[in-house]
Amino acid sequence: MYVRMLTAMAGDAFSHLPGDLVDVPEATAEAWKTAGLAEDPPKAAASEKAAKDLRARVAELEAQLAEALADRDALRQQIEVLAAANADLTAQLAPAA
């Protein structure tokens, strides 16, 4: 029987983290659920909705990342222009000193 872990649990031959789906004997699953260590896994529809929501969020974050990278590249170009202008001005001032 599958359960979703609510807490971390580890033993000699296993390690489970909160959110892990674990297949255990039914008696163990019931004992863990009674003790508040695990719960029934989410239904497929809920899982699909969560996956769809996560995919949408990933798409949003990818778009934000693309914008941030474009902004970074534009700033790098401005820095190059300003560095060249600084070098020109420094060269102009050097003979006067």
N, C-alpha and C positions, 0 to 999 in steps of 0.2 A: 504494500500500500504506500502510495506517495504522500508525503507531508512536506510542507514548507517550514523550514526552521525559523524560529523567532529569536533564538539566541545562538551563540557559538557553543559548540560542543566538540570535544576531542577525546580520543581514547588511544589505545595502543596501535590500532590499525585503521583509524578513521579520523577525519576532521571535517566538521561542518560549520559553515558561517551563516549568519542570519540571511534569509532569502534563498538559501540553497534548497533545491528539491531533492528529497532523499527517499529512496525506496527501502522500507523496513517492514518487518512482519507486522501484521495488523495489531497484535497485542502491544507491541512496542509503540506503534503509531498512536494508539489510543492512550497509552500511559503518558507519552510525551505531550499529547494535546491536553490531557487532564492536568498535567503539571505546568502547562503554559510554555512549554519549550518549543512547540510546533503547532501548526494549524493545517486545516485542509488546504490543498493547493488551489490557486485561483482557477475559475472556470475558463474554458478555452476562449469564450467571447471576451471576457475581461482581459485575458492575456493578449488577444488580438488587438483590442482597443489600446491597451498600454503600449504594445509594439508600434501601432500606427501613430500614437502620440509621440513616442520617442523618435520615430523616423521623421516626423514633422519638425520636432525640436532640433534634430541633427541638421536638417536642411536649413533651418533658420540660422543655426550657429555657423554652418559652412558659408552662408551668404555674408554673415557679419565678419567672418574671418577674411573672406575675399575683399570686402571693403577695407578692412584694417590693413591688409597687405598692400592694396592699391594706395592707401594713404601713406603707408610707410615708404613705398617706392617714390611717391611724389615728394615726400620730405627729403629723401636721399638726393633727389635731383636738385632740390632747392639748396641743400647743403653744398653740393658740388658747385653750383653757380656762385653761391656766397663765398666759398673757399677760393674760387678763381678770382672773384672781385677783390677779396682780401689780399691775395697774392699780388695782384696788379697794383693796388694801393700801397702795399708795403714796398714794392719795387720802385714806385714813384717817389716815395718818401726817403728811400735809402740814399740816393745821391745828394739830397738836400742836407743830410746829416753830417 
